[in-house]
């Protein structure tokens, strides 16, 4: 089994950080409650240098924030797009971006739900158990408009589902009970300053 998949395809070797991050700039991460996170995003219809530059910025922002995935509306951009650099449960690394992603429905008889911890860069510092299928298949496009299909299992399946939720205007808090949501927001209130300080330090040290 290859140790790295880039854009859903096996790759012999890959640098510790996606090359896009070296070209990008850090953007502010939106937080739960901001309107852009709570409405479906628009389809990407223009493919070119502006989209590529946004992807560069998103990779850099994701790494600075120590995330495994980041959607465009998490940097305030109302577009169906996310980037990721995430391991699966077998230690295989998955790196890439997806434009206009659509999560394929799974056969209920063949899927298994995993109720495991999940966080979100837009809810800084909070981690809550969220049930997600142990497999995900997402179809979309790359930055040049070419079709893509990305499959994931375990933690990477969780990442794909989480990020697709984002472009559909959902955050993981929407999958929690009212009591659990309040607990997550309390966690975030307690830890937010510490998390943002660490991000600022990471940004200063990135180069």
N, C-alpha and C positions, 0 to 999 in steps of 0.2 A: 504493500500500500504506500503510495507517495506520501511524503510528509507535508506537502503544501499544495493547495489548489488555489489557483488565481482565476477569477471569473468562471469558476466552476470546472476548470480544466487542470489536470495534474501538471506540476511544474518541478523541474529538477532541483532548482534552488531559488531562493528569494531573499532579499535583504530584510533585516529586522524591522524596518519601517517601510511602508509602501513609498515608492519614489515620489508619488504625488505630494506627500506631506512636505517634502523639501521645497517645493515650489509654492506652497500655499501660505496663507496667513490665518492667524487665529481669529475666530469670530465669537461673539458673545453667544452663549447657549441660553435659549429661551427656557422658561420655567413654567411648571404646571399653573394653570390659571390664565396664561396669555392666550389670546384668541386664536393665534395661528396654530396652536397645538390641538385645538378642539373643534376643528372643521376639516372636512376632506380637502386634500391638496389638489391642485390643478395638474392635468397631464402635461408632461414636457412635450412641446411641439417643435422647439428649435434646438438643433444640435450643432454645436460649434464651439468657438473658444470661450464664450461666456460660461457655458455648461461645464467645460473642462476645468476652468478656473474655479468654479464653485466646488467641484469634486476635490480639487487640490486643497482648498480651504477646509473642506469638511474632514478630509483625512487628518490634516494637521490639528484641527480642533479636537477631533476624537482622541488622538494620541495624547494631547496635552491634558485632556479630561480623564484619561485612563479608561476609556470606554472600549467596548467590543463592537459597537455599531452606532451610527448617527444618521438621523433623517434630516432632510433639508429644512423642514419646519422647525427643527431644533436649533437652527441658526437663523430663524426668522424668514425663511424663503418658502413660499407657498407652492412647492413643486413636488411631484411624486418621484422621489429620488432618495436613496440611502447608500451609505458606504459601510463597510464592515472589515474587521480583522479579528477573527474569532476562532478559537479551537473547538473541536467537537469532543465528545467524551473519550475518544480513542487517542487524543493528542494530536490529531491532524489539524493543521492550520488552514483557514479559509480566508482569502483576502479578495476584495473587489468592490464593485458598485453595481447597483441595479436602478435603471430608469423605468418608470411606469410599472412597478412590480405588481403582480397579481398572485396571491397565494392560492395554489390549487387545492380544491376540496379533497379530503382523504376518505377512504372507505371506513366508516365507523367501526366495522368489524375487524379491521386490520390495524387500527391505531391504538396506541397505548398512551395514557395521560401520565405525565410526570409532574408532581406537585413539588416544585423546588424553588429556591430563592431567586428572586429577580429584582434588579434595580433599574434605574433610568437616570441618564445624565440630566434630565429635566426635573427630576425629583431628587436633588443632591443629598446623598447620605442615607437614603431609605432603602431597605431591602425587605421584601415580603414574599411569601410563598404564593406562586401563581400556577395553576394547572395549565399545562400546554402539551400538545401531542409530541411524542418523541421523534417525529419525522416531519419534515416540511419540504415542499416543492414549490419554488417560486419561478414564474416566468416574467420576463421583462426584456429590456433592451440595454445595450451598452451606450457609452457616451457618443458613439458614432451612429447609433440607430440600428445596430445589428442585433438580431434576436439572441436572447440568453435564456438558459434554464439552469437554475442552481438548486441542488438538493442538499439537505442537511439532516443530521441526526443529533439527538441529545442536546447539548448546550447550544450548538450551532443552529439546530432547528428552532430552539427558543429565540435565538437572536433574529432569525429570518421572520418569524411570526411577530415578534415585538416591533421590528422596524416597519413591517408592512402595516401593522396596526397604526403606527405613527402617521403614515401617509394617508390613511383612511380617517384621520382625525381622532384616533383613540390613544389614550395613554394606559399603561398597565393598571393604574388605579381604578380605571373603569371596569376592570375584571374582578375587583375586590368587593366584599360586603362593605356596608357603611362603616361598621366598626373597624374593619381592617384598613379602610382608606384613612380614617382619622388617625389610626396608629402610625401609618406610613408618613402622614403629614407631620405628626409630632416628631418622629425620628428625623425627618428632614429639617425641621425647625431647630432641633438640637445640634445637628451636625453640619448645617449648611455653611456656616462661616469657615469651619475647618476645611471643608471640601473645596470651597472657592479659593482659600489661601493656598492650598496645595496645587490647584490648577494654575494659579498665578505664578507660583514658583517653577512649575514645570514649563510654563511658557517662556519664562526668562532664561531657563537652562536648555531650551530645546536645541539650539544651534551649537 
